């Protein structure tokens, strides 16, 4: 969360603000469904967004790589920004 907040601070200093966050969690056996809303709320709060502007989903690698063998998790995030007015 610290990295996300720092990135948002740096973007704001450059005149940009977050508009939408899309996150994909890559995990083989862990299910995020029960935690999806809490994750979205936490991310939205860190960025100063409404929860409707945060998308959280999950996928697996079907047994491939370190995530597929259960050795770890991965996350991919895309943050859309717009100029601050």
C-alpha positions in Angstrom: 0.0 0.0 0.0 2.9 2.3 0.7 4.2 2.0 -2.9 0.7 2.8 -4.3 0.3 5.8 -2.1 3.8 7.0 -3.0 3.0 6.6 -6.7 -0.2 8.6 -6.3 1.7 11.4 -4.5 4.3 11.5 -7.2 1.6 11.7 -9.9 -0.2 14.5 -8.0 3.0 16.4 -7.8 3.3 16.2 -11.6 -0.3 17.4 -12.0 -2.1 14.1 -12.5 -4.8 12.4 -10.4 -6.1 8.8 -10.4 -9.4 8.1 -12.1 -9.7 4.3 -12.2 -7.7 1.3 -10.9 -7.9 -2.2 -12.4 -6.2 -4.9 -10.4 -5.8 -8.6 -11.3 -4.5 -11.0 -8.6 -2.8 -14.1 -9.9 -3.1 -17.1 -7.5 -3.6 -20.8 -8.0 -5.5 -21.9 -5.0 -6.3 -18.8 -2.9 -9.8 -17.4 -3.6 -10.2 -13.6 -3.3 -14.0 -13.6 -3.7 -14.7 -13.3 0.0 -12.2 -10.4 0.3 -12.8 -8.6 -3.0 -14.9 -5.8 -1.5 -12.5 -5.2 1.4 -9.6 -5.1 -1.1 -11.4 -2.6 -3.3 -12.3 -0.4 -0.4 -8.7 -0.3 0.9 -7.3 0.5 -2.5 -9.9 3.2 -3.2 -9.2 4.8 0.2 -5.5 4.8 -0.5 -6.0 6.6 -3.8 -8.9 8.9 -2.8 -11.3 7.1 -5.2 -14.8 5.8 -4.8 -15.1 2.0 -4.8 -16.9 2.1 -8.1 -13.6 3.3 -9.7 -11.7 0.2 -8.5 -11.9 -3.2 -10.2 -10.5 -6.2 -8.4 -10.5 -9.6 -10.1 -8.5 -12.8 -10.0 -7.1 -15.4 -12.3 -4.8 -18.5 -12.2 -2.0 -19.7 -14.3 -3.4 -23.2 -14.6 -0.4 -24.7 -12.7 2.3 -22.8 -14.6 5.2 -20.9 -12.9 5.7 -20.0 -9.3 2.1 -18.9 -8.9 0.9 -22.1 -10.4 3.0 -24.3 -8.0 1.7 -22.3 -5.0 5.0 -20.7 -4.2 3.7 -17.2 -4.4 1.1 -14.7 -5.7 1.4 -12.0 -8.3 -0.7 -8.9 -9.0 -1.0 -6.7 -12.1 -2.4 -3.2 -11.7 -3.3 -0.5 -14.2 -4.0 3.0 -12.9 -5.7 5.5 -15.2 -4.9 9.1 -14.5 -6.1 12.5 -15.8 -4.8 16.0 -15.5 -5.7 17.7 -12.2 -7.7 20.9 -12.9 
